[in-house]
Amino acid sequence: GAHAGAFRVAETRPRDPRAAALWQHPQVAQALRLWTAVATALFRLPTDVTVTPAPCGRIDGFYDPVLQQLRLCEELLTY
């Protein structure tokens, strides 16, 4: 059968020290794991999508189809 993709949280740490502390905080890490599990159950993905922190210069998030990444802006984490 066809591969069912999943959202996966990247092991990459944010560059911003405040965002990195939040990314590693147990409650935030648990919320990210829960969110990815729910999103995976809701959406049928043809491939895995990695949720990764990224500096964006604004409070936002976006999908990069080339890298198959959902970039969660560090500014959003610290907002």
Residue pairs with C-beta under 8 A, 6 or more apart in sequence:
2 46
3 46
3 47
4 44
4 45
5 40
5 44
5 45
5 46
5 47
5 48
5 49
6 36
6 40
6 45
6 48
6 49
7 35
7 36
7 37
7 39
7 40
7 45
7 48
7 49
7 50
7 51
7 70
8 36
8 48
8 49
8 50
8 51
9 29
9 32
9 33
9 36
9 50
9 51
10 50
10 51
10 52
10 53
10 69
12 52
12 53
13 20
13 23
13 24
13 53
14 20
14 22
14 23
14 53
14 54
14 55
14 74
14 77
15 53
15 55
15 74
16 55
16 74
16 77
16 78
18 77
18 78
19 53
19 74
19 75
19 77
19 78
22 28
22 77
22 78
23 29
23 53
23 77
28 77
32 51
36 51
47 68
48 68
49 63
49 68
49 69
49 70
50 67
50 68
50 69
50 70
51 69
51 70
51 72
52 69
52 70
52 71
52 72
53 71
53 72
53 73
53 74
53 77
54 71
54 72
54 73
54 74
55 73
55 74
55 75
56 62
56 71
56 73
56 74
56 75
56 76
57 75
58 73
58 75
59 73
59 75
59 76
59 79
60 73
60 75
60 76
61 70
61 71
61 72
61 73
61 76
62 70
62 71
62 73
63 69
63 70
63 71
64 70
64 71
